[in-house]
């Protein structure tokens, strides 16, 4: 198999995703799925990117994933009706992923994912439990103070972290480039803002065209999200695969973006912005940890998702509609990704301690990050940072 063929197909897939999610273009991605699956089957070598493609672009997996992603054929009268209608297909998609993973020689899809990420499931659960236990008291106080609920969670985060002025994303990009010496960023990053659009999304179209989509930045929650997507862009700007082993898998991509996000916040945000982002991080780390613990549990107890959803989420606050579990894309479109968000933030906190000990800052820090993390992103051992 030709490496460039696979890279071209992977980028075409990302471009089609961008057009569908950001621009509202109705793309039929069947042909791209078929191409990636065919190329993966032809490959004699079976590095992580090929194993993942054999699952995610398997014809049946791709068909169900696409149906859920586009809401094809589901009633949209209200969210509760939609979630109940989607539930059987989300369960079916999990079963299909398990089947394909078993055909590749794994116990189930979760077993495959843990091998690809090289972090044991028990290690993941232990770190997530530690996050919840450490910060739950402070999080509960914030939730009570701001009258937060699961249904209004993201609106509440924006409201409670409002900024006095609207920030310009291009100014942030230039600030990051200047601070760390990431000189190519302003020339390759293209920004799409939409107040009603997706909170954050990043894709690489080519070495000279990296796209970021996000909302207007007038609160610390959306500032944090933009810095997260910009962290993805930094990884994409300094990485082009030279072989199949160099492909950056989504799990590691999310882990490193969250790690880098923490570093960007410290060095380019004002004291007020950092204080507000700290609140968001506290709440989001717990929400994402509970979500990840639920999902790991779900793969073991797929017949009782509503009961398991309530069990995990009610550790923080009441759950009114456990049926909503099926609407979360991290259960269907992006399976077993969520855990790498809180783990990446935790790794970022650990990395900042190392950076302080080494006395690194500015362009010297940027060069150090490129050498140890960014340039070799696909080969970083995530477990070493936890």
SEKOL-90626 format. One record per residue (C-alpha): y negated, x negated, z negated. Coordinates in nm, 4 decimals, always signed. Example, Ala and Ser with C-alpha at 12.3 -4.5 7.8 and 13.67 -1.06 7.14 Angstrom:
REM SEKOL-90626
      north       east         up
    +0.4500    -1.2300    -0.7800
    +0.1060    -1.3670    -0.7140
REM end
This chain:
REM SEKOL-90626
      north       east         up
    +0.0000    +0.0000    +0.0000
    -0.3492    -0.1227    +0.0864
    -0.5755    -0.1626    -0.2201
    -0.8839    -0.0575    -0.0236
    -0.7106    +0.2638    +0.0844
    -0.6458    +0.3614    -0.2765
    -0.9985    +0.2631    -0.3832
    -1.1488    +0.4687    -0.0991
    -0.9373    +0.7724    -0.1915
    -1.0250    +0.7377    -0.5611
    -1.3962    +0.7217    -0.4802
    -1.3653    +1.0171    -0.2429
    -1.2073    +1.2114    -0.5297
    -1.4974    +1.1186    -0.7607
    -1.7524    +1.2121    -0.4938
    -1.5883    +1.5512    -0.4407
    -1.5868    +1.6096    -0.8180
    -1.9592    +1.5294    -0.8306
    -2.0377    +1.7665    -0.5453
    -1.8399    +2.0476    -0.7094
    -1.9688    +2.0019    -1.0647
    -2.3272    +1.8919    -1.0040
    -2.4182    +2.0347    -0.6643
    -2.2041    +2.3485    -0.6645
    -2.0285    +2.2581    -0.3385
    -1.6948    +2.4358    -0.2901
    -1.4693    +2.1472    -0.1902
    -1.1008    +2.1801    -0.1159
    -0.9659    +1.8695    -0.2869
    -0.6055    +1.9297    -0.1840
    -0.6100    +1.6641    +0.0879
    -0.7532    +1.3995    -0.1475
    -0.4916    +1.4846    -0.4122
    -0.2189    +1.4572    -0.1486
    -0.3542    +1.1217    -0.0262
    -0.3697    +0.9707    -0.3747
    -0.0219    +1.0997    -0.4604
    +0.1214    +0.9663    -0.1345
    -0.0379    +0.6237    -0.1856
    +0.0918    +0.6120    -0.5444
    +0.4454    +0.6944    -0.4304
    +0.4293    +0.4238    -0.1631
    +0.3207    +0.1577    -0.4128
    +0.5994    -0.0798    -0.5097
    +0.4062    -0.1923    -0.8168
    +0.3587    +0.0691    -1.0899
    +0.0547    -0.0407    -1.2948
    -0.1210    +0.2188    -1.5161
    -0.3458    +0.3580    -1.2414
    -0.0429    +0.4334    -1.0215
    +0.1551    +0.5966    -1.3022
    -0.1421    +0.8158    -1.3855
    -0.1895    +0.9117    -1.0201
    +0.1775    +1.0112    -0.9955
    +0.1120    +1.2658    -1.2713
    -0.2425    +1.3890    -1.2093
    -0.2106    +1.4143    -0.8313
    +0.1422    +1.5527    -0.8302
    +0.1227    +1.8638    -0.6040
    +0.2029    +2.1178    -0.8759
    -0.0094    +1.9514    -1.1437
    -0.3026    +1.9274    -0.9022
    -0.2644    +2.2923    -0.7962
    -0.2819    +2.4265    -1.1513
    -0.5547    +2.1827    -1.2517
    -0.7677    +2.2915    -0.9585
    -0.7129    +2.6621    -1.0312
    -0.8314    +2.6163    -1.3907
    -1.1220    +2.3930    -1.2906
    -1.2568    +2.6441    -1.0370
    -1.1689    +2.9586    -1.2422
    -0.9853    +3.0843    -0.9344
    -0.8622    +3.4421    -0.9778
    -0.9529    +3.4804    -1.3454
    -1.1531    +3.7777    -1.4790
    -1.4964    +3.6616    -1.5915
    -1.6133    +3.9709    -1.7817
    -1.6588    +3.7695    -2.1009
    -1.5472    +3.4374    -2.2492
    -1.2715    +3.5904    -2.4616
    -1.1157    +3.7703    -2.1638
    -1.1401    +3.4524    -1.9569
    -0.9756    +3.2354    -2.2237
    -0.6861    +3.4803    -2.2660
    -0.6320    +3.4943    -1.8897
    -0.6341    +3.1144    -1.8568
    -0.3977    +3.0534    -2.1474
    -0.0653    +3.0857    -1.9553
    -0.1836    +2.8474    -1.6854
    -0.3070    +2.5885    -1.9359
    +0.0343    +2.5995    -2.1068
    +0.2054    +2.5762    -1.7662
    -0.0064    +2.2743    -1.6751
    +0.1001    +2.0999    -1.9954
    +0.4633    +2.1744    -1.9144
    +0.4219    +2.0350    -1.5618
    +0.2659    +1.7126    -1.6909
    +0.5561    +1.6757    -1.9338
    +0.8048    +1.7311    -1.6520
    +0.6489    +1.4684    -1.4248
    +0.6190    +1.2171    -1.7097
    +0.9865    +1.2732    -1.7977
    +1.0794    +1.2103    -1.4343
    +0.9016    +0.8753    -1.4709
    +1.1188    +0.7928    -1.7724
    +0.8958    +0.8981    -2.0627
    +0.9679    +1.1351    -2.3515
    +0.6698    +1.3488    -2.2487
    +0.3163    +1.3182    -2.1130
    +0.1814    +1.2110    -2.4533
    +0.4323    +0.9244    -2.4580
    +0.3074    +0.8119    -2.1156
    -0.0566    +0.8338    -2.2240
    +0.0036    +0.6252    -2.5366
    +0.1739    +0.3561    -2.3275
    -0.1116    +0.3449    -2.0781
    -0.3754    +0.3187    -2.3530
    -0.1611    +0.0763    -2.5591
    -0.2484    +0.2524    -2.8856
    +0.0291    +0.4067    -3.0930
    -0.0062    +0.7789    -3.1644
    +0.0129    +0.7249    -3.5406
    -0.2705    +0.4699    -3.5236
    -0.4843    +0.7204    -3.3334
    -0.4129    +0.9947    -3.5874
    -0.4823    +0.7655    -3.8836
    -0.8229    +0.6600    -3.7498
    -0.9181    +1.0210    -3.6671
    -0.8128    +1.1416    -4.0127
    -1.0216    +0.8663    -4.1717
    -1.3287    +0.9799    -3.9779
    -1.2851    +1.3410    -4.0885
    -1.2239    +1.2533    -4.4529
    -1.5098    +1.0021    -4.4720
    -1.7855    +1.2170    -4.3204
    -1.6860    +1.5798    -4.3798
    -1.9015    +1.6267    -4.6919
    -2.2211    +1.5122    -4.5208
    -2.1345    +1.7086    -4.2076
    -2.0786    +2.0297    -4.4035
    -2.4218    +1.9898    -4.5642
    -2.5861    +1.9585    -4.2205
    -2.3907    +2.2573    -4.0887
    -2.5068    +2.4735    -4.3773
    -2.8674    +2.3518    -4.3517
    -2.8910    +2.4333    -3.9802
    -2.6697    +2.7480    -3.9862
    -2.4377    +2.6016    -3.7240
    -2.1337    +2.7757    -3.5771
    -1.8633    +2.6714    -3.3319
    -1.9985    +2.9113    -3.0690
    -2.3562    +2.7740    -3.0895
    -2.2624    +2.4122    -3.1667
    -2.4296    +2.2329    -2.8754
    -2.7429    +2.4485    -2.8803
    -2.7692    +2.3812    -3.2538
    -2.7471    +2.0044    -3.1979
    -3.0322    +2.0178    -2.9468
    -3.2468    +2.2402    -3.1644
    -3.2070    +2.0308    -3.4800
    -3.2892    +1.7031    -3.2992
    -3.5935    +1.8059    -3.0934
    -3.8190    +1.5157    -2.9893
    -4.1981    +1.5234    -2.9796
    -4.2021    +1.4234    -2.6125
    -3.9809    +1.4468    -2.3062
    -3.8296    +1.1133    -2.2092
    -3.8011    +0.9937    -1.8495
    -3.4493    +0.8761    -1.7642
    -3.5649    +0.6079    -1.5199
    -3.7763    +0.4549    -1.7959
    -3.4650    +0.4394    -2.0154
    -3.2660    +0.2705    -1.7372
    -3.5369    +0.0089    -1.6883
    -3.5639    -0.0474    -2.0641
    -3.1886    -0.1079    -2.0922
    -3.1916    -0.3371    -1.7874
    -3.4801    -0.5421    -1.9270
    -3.3468    -0.5557    -2.2841
    -2.9961    -0.6736    -2.1952
    -3.0538    -0.8458    -1.8610
    -2.8546    -0.5848    -1.6670
    -3.0798    -0.6467    -1.3689
    -2.8907    -0.4513    -1.1038
    -2.9002    -0.1167    -1.2902
    -3.2383    +0.0175    -1.1656
    -3.1350    -0.0538    -0.8060
    -2.7942    +0.1187    -0.8133
    -2.8342    +0.4096    -1.0579
    -2.9440    +0.7445    -0.9139
    -3.0317    +1.0257    -1.1549
    -2.9942    +1.4017    -1.1109
    -3.1590    +1.6177    -1.3795
    -3.1093    +1.9924    -1.4251
    -3.1957    +2.1831    -1.7430
    -2.9175    +2.4372    -1.6843
    -2.6640    +2.1935    -1.5453
    -2.3884    +1.9849    -1.6952
    -2.4799    +1.7947    -2.0127
    -2.3677    +1.4604    -1.8711
    -2.1643    +1.3264    -1.5811
    -2.1357    +0.9891    -1.4054
    -1.9532    +0.8819    -1.0908
    -1.9494    +0.5744    -0.8680
    -1.9906    +0.6507    -0.4985
    -2.0188    +0.2862    -0.3949
    -2.1285    -0.0496    -0.5374
    -2.4892    +0.0440    -0.4565
    -2.4768    +0.4144    -0.5485
    -2.3865    +0.5181    -0.9039
    -2.4816    +0.8752    -0.9965
    -2.5762    +1.0171    -1.3366
    -2.6319    +1.3893    -1.3969
    -2.7810    +1.5314    -1.7143
    -3.0298    +1.7633    -1.8764
    -3.3996    +1.7162    -1.9441
    -3.4221    +1.4679    -2.2341
    -3.6343    +1.6412    -2.4974
    -3.3910    +1.6107    -2.7898
    -3.1774    +1.3373    -2.9425
    -2.8493    +1.5057    -2.8508
    -2.9281    +1.4885    -2.4787
    -3.0738    +1.1385    -2.5232
    -2.7424    +1.0296    -2.6745
    -2.5561    +1.1934    -2.3846
    -2.7733    +1.0161    -2.1271
    -2.7131    +0.6800    -2.2961
    -2.3409    +0.7588    -2.2894
    -2.3495    +0.8251    -1.9141
    -2.5631    +0.5166    -1.8618
    -2.2929    +0.3193    -2.0451
    -2.0436    +0.4478    -1.7870
    -2.2848    +0.3344    -1.5150
    -2.3025    -0.0153    -1.6673
    -1.9231    -0.0383    -1.6554
    -1.9181    +0.0840    -1.2932
    -2.2004    -0.1500    -1.1855
    -2.0171    -0.4618    -1.2979
    -1.6624    -0.3630    -1.2019
    -1.5002    -0.3356    -0.8607
    -1.1185    -0.3595    -0.8671
    -0.9693    -0.6641    -0.6984
    -0.6142    -0.5384    -0.7513
    -0.4370    -0.2305    -0.8874
    -0.4339    -0.3748    -1.2405
    -0.8159    -0.3823    -1.2382
    -0.8641    -0.0053    -1.2099
    -1.0503    +0.1317    -1.5109
    -0.8517    +0.4287    -1.6423
    -1.0489    +0.7280    -1.7769
    -0.9270    +0.6761    -2.1355
    -1.0579    +0.3193    -2.1515
    -1.3690    +0.4215    -1.9583
    -1.4538    +0.6782    -2.2289
    -1.3646    +0.4440    -2.5144
    -1.5892    +0.1645    -2.3846
    -1.8726    +0.3998    -2.2887
    -1.8831    +0.5310    -2.6459
    -1.8695    +0.1755    -2.7803
    -2.1561    +0.0612    -2.5559
    -2.3535    +0.3787    -2.6274
    -2.3740    +0.2807    -2.9965
    -2.5126    -0.0594    -2.8998
    -2.7717    +0.0838    -2.6612
    -2.8923    +0.3257    -2.9294
    -2.9575    +0.0425    -3.1745
    -3.1491    -0.1782    -2.9320
    -3.3483    +0.0587    -2.7091
    -3.4205    +0.3648    -2.9270
    -3.7049    +0.4132    -3.1717
    -3.6393    +0.4482    -3.5428
    -3.6917    +0.8261    -3.5220
    -3.4564    +0.8576    -3.2249
    -3.1906    +0.6510    -3.4035
    -3.2179    +0.8656    -3.7160
    -3.1689    +1.1869    -3.5161
    -2.8857    +1.0402    -3.3071
    -2.7150    +0.9364    -3.6309
    -2.7014    +1.3058    -3.7261
    -2.5523    +1.3962    -3.3894
    -2.2986    +1.1144    -3.4154
    -2.1911    +1.2249    -3.7615
    -2.1280    +1.5829    -3.6502
    -1.9823    +1.4975    -3.3117
    -1.7426    +1.2349    -3.4463
    -1.5888    +1.4954    -3.6747
    -1.5811    +1.7706    -3.4116
    -1.4193    +1.5400    -3.1594
    -1.1748    +1.4033    -3.4167
    -1.0632    +1.7560    -3.5079
    -1.0372    +1.8410    -3.1391
    -0.8246    +1.5334    -3.0716
    -0.5994    +1.5964    -3.3723
    -0.5490    +1.9513    -3.2492
    -0.4618    +1.8346    -2.8996
    -0.2119    +1.5755    -3.0212
    -0.0572    +1.8470    -3.2386
    -0.0637    +2.0907    -2.9464
    +0.1696    +1.8755    -2.7368
    +0.4249    +1.9077    -3.0189
    +0.3673    +2.2769    -3.0943
    +0.2641    +2.4227    -2.7603
    +0.3954    +2.7704    -2.8487
    +0.1498    +2.8164    -3.1365
    -0.1885    +2.6884    -3.0097
    -0.4046    +2.9541    -3.1776
    -0.2496    +2.8842    -3.5175
    -0.2859    +2.5070    -3.4754
    -0.6425    +2.5411    -3.3459
    -0.7401    +2.7389    -3.6555
    -0.5577    +2.4944    -3.8831
    -0.7561    +2.1954    -3.7561
    -1.0974    +2.3447    -3.6826
    -1.1266    +2.5395    -4.0075
    -1.1297    +2.2090    -4.1926
    -1.5002    +2.2045    -4.0996
    -1.6042    +2.5699    -4.0672
    -1.4594    +2.9159    -3.9911
    -1.3014    +2.9943    -3.6546
    -1.3766    +3.3393    -3.5160
    -1.1869    +3.3237    -3.1860
    -0.9014    +3.0692    -3.1766
    -0.8214    +3.1929    -2.8244
    -1.1123    +2.9792    -2.7032
    -0.8874    +2.6718    -2.7209
    -0.7751    +2.7351    -2.3611
    -1.1317    +2.7075    -2.2256
    -1.1814    +2.3487    -2.3374
    -1.1385    +2.1207    -2.0353
    -0.9859    +1.8559    -2.2632
    -0.6783    +2.0769    -2.2864
    -0.6319    +2.1077    -1.9109
    -0.8511    +1.9126    -1.6689
    -0.9008    +1.6049    -1.8912
    -0.5899    +1.5912    -2.1121
    -0.5701    +1.3486    -2.4045
    -0.9170    +1.2028    -2.3385
    -1.0977    +1.3488    -2.6393
    -0.9504    +1.1029    -2.8886
    -1.1245    +0.8114    -2.7183
    -1.4728    +0.9496    -2.7874
    -1.4626    +0.9232    -3.1697
    -1.2461    +0.6104    -3.1519
    -1.5013    +0.4516    -2.9185
    -1.7885    +0.5401    -3.1536
    -1.5922    +0.3902    -3.4418
    -1.5301    +0.0769    -3.2344
    -1.9030    +0.0620    -3.1579
    -1.9830    +0.0598    -3.5292
    -1.7338    -0.2221    -3.5796
    -1.8784    -0.4118    -3.2839
    -2.2325    -0.3900    -3.4229
    -2.1104    -0.5670    -3.7375
    -1.9726    -0.8504    -3.5214
    -2.2953    -0.8672    -3.3197
    -2.5016    -0.8971    -3.6392
    -2.2703    -1.1683    -3.7725
    -2.3051    -1.3636    -3.4462
    -2.6840    -1.3204    -3.4488
    -2.6856    -1.1882    -3.0919
    -2.9710    -0.9914    -2.9364
    -3.1558    -0.9319    -2.6110
    -3.0332    -1.0958    -2.2932
    -2.8032    -1.3245    -2.4901
    -2.6316    -1.0138    -2.6271
    -2.6174    -0.8642    -2.2771
    -2.4478    -1.1763    -2.1410
    -2.2009    -1.1731    -2.4318
    -2.1184    -0.8038    -2.3721
    -2.0603    -0.8687    -2.0030
    -1.8298    -1.1624    -2.0720
    -1.6236    -1.0003    -2.3476
    -1.6269    -0.6304    -2.2547
    -1.7982    -0.5136    -1.9398
    -1.6741    -0.7538    -1.6708
    -1.3142    -0.7269    -1.7949
    -1.3254    -0.3600    -1.8959
    -0.9844    -0.2675    -1.7497
    -0.8136    -0.5408    -1.9536
    -0.9784    -0.4841    -2.2929
    -0.7286    -0.4064    -2.5713
    -0.8744    -0.0961    -2.7370
    -0.6617    -0.1267    -3.0508
    -0.8250    -0.4623    -3.1308
    -1.1554    -0.2872    -3.2058
    -1.0102    -0.0357    -3.4506
REM end
